[in-house]
Amino acid sequence: MSKKENILKAALDLFAKQGVSASPTRAIAHEAGVSEGLIFRHFRTKEALLDQVIKKGIAQIEQRFESVLQSEHPKVVLKQILSIPFQLNQHEKTFWRFILCYQWTDPRPCQTLLEPLKIRIEKSFKFLNRDDPKTETESFLLCFKAILSCMLLETNKNTFAMVNTILDKFNVL
């Protein structure tokens, strides 16, 4: 892994654990095993580093979404979306932990990340002739984020049962 990649990984790890404002570049440099000056040589500012962490994470998660977004049958799409949290690798989990916390500071990256899913979910509910596809889409996304949060926090051992309950409530099973 290059020094730049080490910096990005260290920044993501600290941002996810402590938040952006509580993660000084000095701590990021220490975690990455580089000098603080090298961070500024690669990224100029902490904000530029944050921007790169977000862009890289979104690109990786969008790859995870690709197969789901290409599915044709709307019920399959909805089931696959709720299965995403079970398929995440450790790096993706760290990014989601960060982005879900960071949305309280700036909701735009999380909205950008979820937009392709939102479009596909709404298309699925329209295809299924739901009365209010927009509201069902928003509700489904809230359920997705709740399942994701349970997985990241490791607080609920019945997450599969929760997914089945959600799918049942949305008439997708």
C-alpha positions as protocol buffer text, in pm:
chain_id: "A"
residue {
  index: 1
  type: MET
  ca { x: 0 y: 0 z: 0 }
}
residue {
  index: 2
  type: SER
  ca { x: 136 y: 344 z: -92 }
}
residue {
  index: 3
  type: LYS
  ca { x: 187 y: 617 z: 167 }
}
residue {
  index: 4
  type: LYS
  ca { x: -106 y: 807 z: 17 }
}
residue {
  index: 5
  type: GLU
  ca { x: -327 y: 499 z: 58 }
}
residue {
  index: 6
  type: ASN
  ca { x: -203 y: 460 z: 417 }
}
residue {
  index: 7
  type: ILE
  ca { x: -304 y: 820 z: 485 }
}
residue {
  index: 8
  type: LEU
  ca { x: -652 y: 766 z: 335 }
}
residue {
  index: 9
  type: LYS
  ca { x: -702 y: 447 z: 537 }
}
residue {
  index: 10
  type: ALA
  ca { x: -579 y: 606 z: 860 }
}
residue {
  index: 11
  type: ALA
  ca { x: -801 y: 910 z: 804 }
}
residue {
  index: 12
  type: LEU
  ca { x: -1106 y: 691 z: 740 }
}
residue {
  index: 13
  type: ASP
  ca { x: -1035 y: 480 z: 1048 }
}
residue {
  index: 14
  type: LEU
  ca { x: -999 y: 784 z: 1273 }
}
residue {
  index: 15
  type: PHE
  ca { x: -1293 y: 970 z: 1118 }
}
residue {
  index: 16
  type: ALA
  ca { x: -1511 y: 662 z: 1177 }
}
residue {
  index: 17
  type: LYS
  ca { x: -1395 y: 619 z: 1538 }
}
residue {
  index: 18
  type: GLN
  ca { x: -1365 y: 979 z: 1655 }
}
residue {
  index: 19
  type: GLY
  ca { x: -1533 y: 1200 z: 1398 }
}
residue {
  index: 20
  type: VAL
  ca { x: -1368 y: 1444 z: 1161 }
}
residue {
  index: 21
  type: SER
  ca { x: -1330 y: 1736 z: 1402 }
}
residue {
  index: 22
  type: ALA
  ca { x: -1176 y: 1512 z: 1671 }
}
residue {
  index: 23
  type: SER
  ca { x: -917 y: 1368 z: 1429 }
}
residue {
  index: 24
  type: PRO
  ca { x: -626 y: 1609 z: 1389 }
}
residue {
  index: 25
  type: THR
  ca { x: -388 y: 1560 z: 1098 }
}
residue {
  index: 26
  type: ARG
  ca { x: -113 y: 1490 z: 1353 }
}
residue {
  index: 27
  type: ALA
  ca { x: -306 y: 1182 z: 1473 }
}
residue {
  index: 28
  type: ILE
  ca { x: -378 y: 1076 z: 1114 }
}
residue {
  index: 29
  type: ALA
  ca { x: -7 y: 1102 z: 1032 }
}
residue {
  index: 30
  type: HIS
  ca { x: 84 y: 898 z: 1339 }
}
residue {
  index: 31
  type: GLU
  ca { x: -174 y: 629 z: 1250 }
}
residue {
  index: 32
  type: ALA
  ca { x: -50 y: 620 z: 887 }
}
residue {
  index: 33
  type: GLY
  ca { x: 317 y: 612 z: 987 }
}
residue {
  index: 34
  type: VAL
  ca { x: 401 y: 928 z: 791 }
}
residue {
  index: 35
  type: SER
  ca { x: 488 y: 1289 z: 868 }
}
residue {
  index: 36
  type: GLU
  ca { x: 214 y: 1546 z: 898 }
}
residue {
  index: 37
  type: GLY
  ca { x: 383 y: 1741 z: 617 }
}
residue {
  index: 38
  type: LEU
  ca { x: 333 y: 1447 z: 380 }
}
residue {
  index: 39
  type: ILE
  ca { x: -43 y: 1464 z: 438 }
}
residue {
  index: 40
  type: PHE
  ca { x: -40 y: 1827 z: 330 }
}
residue {
  index: 41
  type: ARG
  ca { x: 184 y: 1750 z: 32 }
}
residue {
  index: 42
  type: HIS
  ca { x: -70 y: 1494 z: -92 }
}
residue {
  index: 43
  type: PHE
  ca { x: -391 y: 1670 z: 8 }
}
residue {
  index: 44
  type: ARG
  ca { x: -309 y: 2039 z: 81 }
}
residue {
  index: 45
  type: THR
  ca { x: -578 y: 2066 z: 354 }
}
residue {
  index: 46
  type: LYS
  ca { x: -765 y: 1842 z: 595 }
}
residue {
  index: 47
  type: GLU
  ca { x: -1082 y: 1924 z: 399 }
}
residue {
  index: 48
  type: ALA
  ca { x: -919 y: 1798 z: 79 }
}
residue {
  index: 49
  type: LEU
  ca { x: -823 y: 1477 z: 262 }
}
residue {
  index: 50
  type: LEU
  ca { x: -1181 y: 1440 z: 386 }
}
residue {
  index: 51
  type: ASP
  ca { x: -1308 y: 1495 z: 31 }
}
residue {
  index: 52
  type: GLN
  ca { x: -1080 y: 1218 z: -101 }
}
residue {
  index: 53
  type: VAL
  ca { x: -1185 y: 978 z: 176 }
}
residue {
  index: 54
  type: ILE
  ca { x: -1550 y: 1038 z: 83 }
}
residue {
  index: 55
  type: LYS
  ca { x: -1495 y: 1010 z: -294 }
}
residue {
  index: 56
  type: LYS
  ca { x: -1296 y: 689 z: -262 }
}
residue {
  index: 57
  type: GLY
  ca { x: -1549 y: 534 z: -23 }
}
residue {
  index: 58
  type: ILE
  ca { x: -1845 y: 625 z: -242 }
}
residue {
  index: 59
  type: ALA
  ca { x: -1673 y: 475 z: -547 }
}
residue {
  index: 60
  type: GLN
  ca { x: -1614 y: 147 z: -360 }
}
residue {
  index: 61
  type: ILE
  ca { x: -1971 y: 126 z: -230 }
}
residue {
  index: 62
  type: GLU
  ca { x: -2111 y: 208 z: -575 }
}
residue {
  index: 63
  type: GLN
  ca { x: -1928 y: -101 z: -704 }
}
residue {
  index: 64
  type: ARG
  ca { x: -2111 y: -302 z: -436 }
}
residue {
  index: 65
  type: PHE
  ca { x: -2443 y: -157 z: -564 }
}
residue {
  index: 66
  type: GLU
  ca { x: -2382 y: -244 z: -932 }
}
residue {
  index: 67
  type: SER
  ca { x: -2526 y: -597 z: -936 }
}
residue {
  index: 68
  type: VAL
  ca { x: -2829 y: -488 z: -731 }
}
residue {
  index: 69
  type: LEU
  ca { x: -2902 y: -199 z: -966 }
}
residue {
  index: 70
  type: GLN
  ca { x: -2887 y: -427 z: -1269 }
}
residue {
  index: 71
  type: SER
  ca { x: -3144 y: -676 z: -1141 }
}
residue {
  index: 72
  type: GLU
  ca { x: -3471 y: -669 z: -1330 }
}
residue {
  index: 73
  type: HIS
  ca { x: -3739 y: -801 z: -1100 }
}
residue {
  index: 74
  type: PRO
  ca { x: -3847 y: -539 z: -843 }
}
residue {
  index: 75
  type: LYS
  ca { x: -3892 y: -784 z: -554 }
}
residue {
  index: 76
  type: VAL
  ca { x: -3544 y: -926 z: -618 }
}
residue {
  index: 77
  type: VAL
  ca { x: -3401 y: -573 z: -618 }
}
residue {
  index: 78
  type: LEU
  ca { x: -3560 y: -493 z: -283 }
}
residue {
  index: 79
  type: LYS
  ca { x: -3439 y: -819 z: -128 }
}
residue {
  index: 80
  type: GLN
  ca { x: -3088 y: -763 z: -262 }
}
residue {
  index: 81
  type: ILE
  ca { x: -3075 y: -410 z: -124 }
}
residue {
  index: 82
  type: LEU
  ca { x: -3151 y: -535 z: 227 }
}
residue {
  index: 83
  type: SER
  ca { x: -2885 y: -804 z: 185 }
}
residue {
  index: 84
  type: ILE
  ca { x: -2609 y: -547 z: 119 }
}
residue {
  index: 85
  type: PRO
  ca { x: -2521 y: -496 z: 489 }
}
residue {
  index: 86
  type: PHE
  ca { x: -2449 y: -870 z: 521 }
}
residue {
  index: 87
  type: GLN
  ca { x: -2198 y: -860 z: 233 }
}
residue {
  index: 88
  type: LEU
  ca { x: -1975 y: -573 z: 343 }
}
residue {
  index: 89
  type: ASN
  ca { x: -1604 y: -622 z: 397 }
}
residue {
  index: 90
  type: GLN
  ca { x: -1430 y: -451 z: 692 }
}
residue {
  index: 91
  type: HIS
  ca { x: -1322 y: -146 z: 493 }
}
residue {
  index: 92
  type: GLU
  ca { x: -1676 y: -93 z: 362 }
}
residue {
  index: 93
  type: LYS
  ca { x: -1814 y: -128 z: 716 }
}
residue {
  index: 94
  type: THR
  ca { x: -1570 y: 137 z: 835 }
}
residue {
  index: 95
  type: PHE
  ca { x: -1677 y: 370 z: 554 }
}
residue {
  index: 96
  type: TRP
  ca { x: -2047 y: 319 z: 630 }
}
residue {
  index: 97
  type: ARG
  ca { x: -1982 y: 380 z: 1001 }
}
residue {
  index: 98
  type: PHE
  ca { x: -1812 y: 706 z: 908 }
}
residue {
  index: 99
  type: ILE
  ca { x: -2069 y: 823 z: 651 }
}
residue {
  index: 100
  type: LEU
  ca { x: -2369 y: 748 z: 873 }
}
residue {
  index: 101
  type: CYS
  ca { x: -2214 y: 954 z: 1154 }
}
residue {
  index: 102
  type: TYR
  ca { x: -2092 y: 1228 z: 921 }
}
residue {
  index: 103
  type: GLN
  ca { x: -2441 y: 1280 z: 778 }
}
residue {
  index: 104
  type: TRP
  ca { x: -2522 y: 1480 z: 1093 }
}
residue {
  index: 105
  type: THR
  ca { x: -2251 y: 1729 z: 994 }
}
residue {
  index: 106
  type: ASP
  ca { x: -2309 y: 1719 z: 618 }
}
residue {
  index: 107
  type: PRO
  ca { x: -2588 y: 1502 z: 476 }
}
residue {
  index: 108
  type: ARG
  ca { x: -2480 y: 1543 z: 112 }
}
residue {
  index: 109
  type: PRO
  ca { x: -2229 y: 1255 z: 87 }
}
residue {
  index: 110
  type: CYS
  ca { x: -2477 y: 1008 z: 238 }
}
residue {
  index: 111
  type: GLN
  ca { x: -2751 y: 1136 z: 7 }
}
residue {
  index: 112
  type: THR
  ca { x: -2517 y: 1103 z: -292 }
}
residue {
  index: 113
  type: LEU
  ca { x: -2429 y: 750 z: -189 }
}
residue {
  index: 114
  type: LEU
  ca { x: -2791 y: 642 z: -146 }
}
residue {
  index: 115
  type: GLU
  ca { x: -2930 y: 819 z: -456 }
}
residue {
  index: 116
  type: PRO
  ca { x: -2881 y: 525 z: -699 }
}
residue {
  index: 117
  type: LEU
  ca { x: -3056 y: 294 z: -451 }
}
residue {
  index: 118
  type: LYS
  ca { x: -3333 y: 547 z: -398 }
}
residue {
  index: 119
  type: ILE
  ca { x: -3401 y: 571 z: -772 }
}
residue {
  index: 120
  type: ARG
  ca { x: -3403 y: 193 z: -811 }
}
residue {
  index: 121
  type: ILE
  ca { x: -3626 y: 137 z: -505 }
}
residue {
  index: 122
  type: GLU
  ca { x: -3879 y: 392 z: -628 }
}
residue {
  index: 123
  type: LYS
  ca { x: -3879 y: 233 z: -972 }
}
residue {
  index: 124
  type: SER
  ca { x: -3945 y: -104 z: -806 }
}
residue {
  index: 125
  type: PHE
  ca { x: -4237 y: 28 z: -603 }
}
residue {
  index: 126
  type: LYS
  ca { x: -4384 y: 196 z: -913 }
}
residue {
  index: 127
  type: PHE
  ca { x: -4356 y: -132 z: -1102 }
}
residue {
  index: 128
  type: LEU
  ca { x: -4536 y: -304 z: -814 }
}
residue {
  index: 129
  type: ASN
  ca { x: -4818 y: -45 z: -851 }
}
residue {
  index: 130
  type: ARG
  ca { x: -4782 y: 94 z: -500 }
}
residue {
  index: 131
  type: ASP
  ca { x: -5011 y: 386 z: -412 }
}
residue {
  index: 132
  type: ASP
  ca { x: -4730 y: 609 z: -287 }
}
residue {
  index: 133
  type: PRO
  ca { x: -4393 y: 490 z: -420 }
}
residue {
  index: 134
  type: LYS
  ca { x: -4205 y: 797 z: -294 }
}
residue {
  index: 135
  type: THR
  ca { x: -4313 y: 746 z: 68 }
}
residue {
  index: 136
  type: GLU
  ca { x: -4251 y: 370 z: 46 }
}
residue {
  index: 137
  type: THR
  ca { x: -3905 y: 443 z: -94 }
}
residue {
  index: 138
  type: GLU
  ca { x: -3819 y: 677 z: 193 }
}
residue {
  index: 139
  type: SER
  ca { x: -3952 y: 423 z: 444 }
}
residue {
  index: 140
  type: PHE
  ca { x: -3757 y: 140 z: 280 }
}
residue {
  index: 141
  type: LEU
  ca { x: -3436 y: 346 z: 288 }
}
residue {
  index: 142
  type: LEU
  ca { x: -3489 y: 414 z: 658 }
}
residue {
  index: 143
  type: CYS
  ca { x: -3521 y: 39 z: 712 }
}
residue {
  index: 144
  type: PHE
  ca { x: -3205 y: -19 z: 507 }
}
residue {
  index: 145
  type: LYS
  ca { x: -3013 y: 230 z: 722 }
}
residue {
  index: 146
  type: ALA
  ca { x: -3153 y: 71 z: 1039 }
}
residue {
  index: 147
  type: ILE
  ca { x: -3042 y: -278 z: 930 }
}
residue {
  index: 148
  type: LEU
  ca { x: -2703 y: -136 z: 833 }
}
residue {
  index: 149
  type: SER
  ca { x: -2671 y: 34 z: 1172 }
}
residue {
  index: 150
  type: CYS
  ca { x: -2759 y: -289 z: 1355 }
}
residue {
  index: 151
  type: MET
  ca { x: -2492 y: -473 z: 1157 }
}
residue {
  index: 152
  type: LEU
  ca { x: -2230 y: -205 z: 1221 }
}
residue {
  index: 153
  type: LEU
  ca { x: -2308 y: -178 z: 1591 }
}
residue {
  index: 154
  type: GLU
  ca { x: -2349 y: -555 z: 1627 }
}
residue {
  index: 155
  type: THR
  ca { x: -2642 y: -485 z: 1860 }
}
residue {
  index: 156
  type: ASN
  ca { x: -2901 y: -729 z: 1732 }
}
residue {
  index: 157
  type: LYS
  ca { x: -2852 y: -1100 z: 1676 }
}
residue {
  index: 158
  type: ASN
  ca { x: -3188 y: -1126 z: 1492 }
}
residue {
  index: 159
  type: THR
  ca { x: -3095 y: -907 z: 1198 }
}
residue {
  index: 160
  type: PHE
  ca { x: -3197 y: -1173 z: 942 }
}
residue {
  index: 161
  type: ALA
  ca { x: -3537 y: -1201 z: 1109 }
}
residue {
  index: 162
  type: MET
  ca { x: -3566 y: -821 z: 1100 }
}
residue {
  index: 163
  type: VAL
  ca { x: -3497 y: -823 z: 726 }
}
residue {
  index: 164
  type: ASN
  ca { x: -3765 y: -1085 z: 670 }
}
residue {
  index: 165
  type: THR
  ca { x: -4012 y: -884 z: 877 }
}
residue {
  index: 166
  type: ILE
  ca { x: -3937 y: -571 z: 673 }
}
residue {
  index: 167
  type: LEU
  ca { x: -3973 y: -760 z: 346 }
}
residue {
  index: 168
  type: ASP
  ca { x: -4301 y: -905 z: 469 }
}
residue {
  index: 169
  type: LYS
  ca { x: -4431 y: -561 z: 572 }
}
residue {
  index: 170
  type: PHE
  ca { x: -4343 y: -423 z: 229 }
}
residue {
  index: 171
  type: ASN
  ca { x: -4512 y: -724 z: 67 }
}
residue {
  index: 172
  type: VAL
  ca { x: -4192 y: -838 z: -101 }
}
residue {
  index: 173
  type: LEU
  ca { x: -4157 y: -1196 z: 25 }
}
